[in-house]
């Protein structure tokens, strides 16, 4: 039963079409010990992939409370939000997100600002990523990626969240643009600075398995696991599921990769507390 947990999943409240209860029912069916829902938190503007607004966040919390009453005798249920860092106002540590009765918060970066102060989404398909790169950064990949990691480091410095979501997700699209990305000094130096800051702040990091079945990769990349272990960063494995049938996708492979990198434990919630659990 150890390690059968997930704290990063999205439902019809944001960018998935399945209702929250479908995810919980599937977690119960598979024998999960605990499960957390974590819809994308509302932004200052409406998008197709976030909770619409702050009022809707209240409805979201009410639905989790209902499901806790319904399924609480069979599984530990938790509620979180994946909160995008954009600036000092839109971040996990702001008063609104801190006032919500959440069990945990995920700090993530998807959006970056251009020179024209436009906001672009880096979590897109490779073709659109190339288009955005050319249009807003004149093809300068280093500039675009640097802005992503600068925002990520500001997010860590601001705090207010429990773990970092898909820490280096931009590296997938960036690596398609430049296949030797992981051998470039500026990139590896920036990653080391970012991960070191996470370690210094004592923040957990998720191993995100969402892309494993389709793309064969984790976020952060498996090449960084040994360095993350050397820094002493606590990790947890999450599937970032957008469909109920994918709540456990890639977990076994991620746990095996962590063991090979020298990890002996992962974090999970038990009785509302984060604890270290041996990797089964």
N, C-alpha and C positions, 0 to 999 in steps of 0.2 A: 504493500500500500504506500510505502514511502515514495516521494517524488511524483506522485500522480496528482499534480496541481496545475492550475493555470490562473494567472491574474491579469492577463491582457487579452481582452476579446471585445468585439464590437457587435452591436445588435441593430435592430431597426430604428433605434433612437438616433443613430448617426448614419454610417455608411454601409449597413448591411440590411438585407431584406427579411431576415429571420427574427422573430420575436425573442425577447430575452428568455422567456420560459423554455424555448426550444433548446437553448444552450445549457440551461440548468438541468433539464430533463436528460439530456445526453450525457452530461457529466455524472449524474447519478447512475445512469445505465452503465457507464464504463467504470464505475467504482472510484471516482475521484474522491480524495479525502477533503479537499477544499477547492473552491472555485470563486473567481472574482470577475465581475463585469467592469469594463472601463471605457465607456463611450468617449469619443472625442469631445472635449469641453467646448462650449460655445466661444466663438471669436467675436471681435467687435463688429463683424459683418457676417452675413449669412453665406454658408457654403453648402454644397451637396453632401459633405462628409462629416459635418459636426452636428451636435445638438443645436437646434435652431437659435435658442436664446436662453437667458437665465431663468425665465419663467418655466420653460420646458425642463430645465434641470430639476425643478421640484417634482415634476411628474415622473421623471426618471428615478429619483430617489424613492418615491412612493411605490413604484413598481418593484424595486428591489426589496423594499420592506414587505410587500405582499408575498413575494417569492420566498423570503426568509421564513415567513410564518408557514408557508405551504410545504417547503422542502427542508426546513432547518433540522428536522430530526434524522435526516439521512445524509446531510453534507453540510460542511461549514461554508456559508456563503458570505462574500464580501463585496463591497461596492467601492469603486474607485473612479477616477477620471484620467484620461490621457490629456494633459494640458500642454498646449503649444507655447513655447517661449517665442515672443516676437520682440518685446521691448520691456521697459520697466513697468509699464501698465499691464500688458498682457503676459502674465507669467504665473507660475504656481504659487508664488509667495504673496500675491495680492490679497487684499482683505476679503474679497468675495470668495475666492477659492479656498482660503483658509477658514472661512466661516462655515463651510458646508460640512455636514456630518459624514465625512468619508472615512473609510477604513485605510485608504492609501491613495497616493497620488503618483502618477507617472509623469516625468518631465521629458518632453520630446521636442525635436526641431524638425519641421517640415518646410517652413517658409523662410525665405530670405529677401532682403531688400536689394533693389537694384540702385544704380547711380541716380536714376530718376525718381527714387523713392516709391517705385512700384513694388508690389509684393508678388513673388512668384513661388510656386510650389515645386520643390525639387523632387518630391516623391511622385514621380510620374513615369510614363513609359519612356524607354530609351530614345525613341524618335522625337518625342516632344521635348525631352531633356536637351537634346542637341539643338533643337530650334531655340529654346530659351537661352542656351549658352551662346549661340551666335547672335541672337537679337539683343540681349541685355548685357553680355560680357565680352562681345567681339571675339568669341572663341577662346577667351582666356580662362581655361579650366581652373588654373591655380587660384585665380581671383574668386571665382564662384564657390569653389570648395572651401577656400579660406573663410569666406563670409559665413558659410554654414557652421564651421567649427568655432569661429569667434562667437557666434550666437550661442552655440552649445556650451562653450566655456562660461559665457555670461550667465547662462541658465544655471549652471552648477554653482557659480559664485552667489547667485541670488537665493538658491535653495528653495525650501518649501515643498519638496517632494521626496518620495521614498526611494525610487529607483529610476535610472536612466533608461528610456525606451530606445530600442534599435540604435545604438550609439553611433554607428558609422554608416547609416543607411545610404547616404549619398555616394558612398564608395562603389556601389554596384553600377549605377549609371556612369559615374566618372570613370570606372575601370573599363567600361565598354568604349568610352571615348578615347582613353589612353590605356591600352592593355598592360603597359609597364608601370602603371600608377603605384603599385605597392613596392616598387623598387626605387621610386623617386624620393630623394632625401627630404625635400620640403614636406611631402605627404607623411612620411614615417615620423619625422620630427614633430609635426603637428599632432599626430595621433598620440605620440608619447606624452606630449605636453597635456593634452586633453585627459588621457587616462590617468596620468599622475595627479592632476587636479581632482578628479573624481575620488581617487584613493585618499588624498589629503583631507578631503571634506567628509570622508567616511560614508559615502553614498553607495548604495547597492547598484548593480548593473544587471540588466536582463540579458540572457542569451535568447534572442528572438528567432524562432524557427519558422516564421511565416513563409519564407521563400525557399525552404529546403526541398520540398517535393517538386516544385516547378523549376527551380534554378540551381539547386544543390549547394546553397550557401546559407550561412547564419549571419546575424548582425549582433555583435561585432563579428568580423571575419574570423574564421578558425585560426588563421595565422597569428592572431593576437592573443589567443587563449593563454599561452605560456607567460606572456608579459603581464596580462591581467592577474594571473595567479601570483607572479612574483611581486606585484604591487600589493597583494593582499585584499583585493576588492571582492566583497561577497557577491555571489551571483545567484540568480534564479532563472529557471527555464520557462519561457512563455511562448505560446504559439501565435499570439496576435490574430486569433481566429476571427474570420468574417463569415464563417459557415459552421453550424453545429458539428458537422462531420469532421471538421479539421481541428477540433480543440486539443487533440493529442498529437497532431502531425509533427514529425521531426523530433519529438522529445527523446526517444530512445537513442537516436543518433547523436543528439546534442550531449546527453549525459555521458555517452561513451567517449565522445571527443573531449569532454571536460576531464574525465578520468585519465585519459592519455596525456593531457596537459598538466597533470599533477593535482587536480582538485579532488578533494575527498568528501566535500559537503556542498549542498546547495541550500538556499534559504526558502522557507515556506511559512505561511501563516498557520499558527495553531493557537486556538483560544485567543485570537486577536493579537498575538505577538509574533514577530519575526524570529524564527529559530533556525539554527543550523541542523540539517538532517543529512545523515550519510547517504552518499550516492549508492543506490541499490545495485 
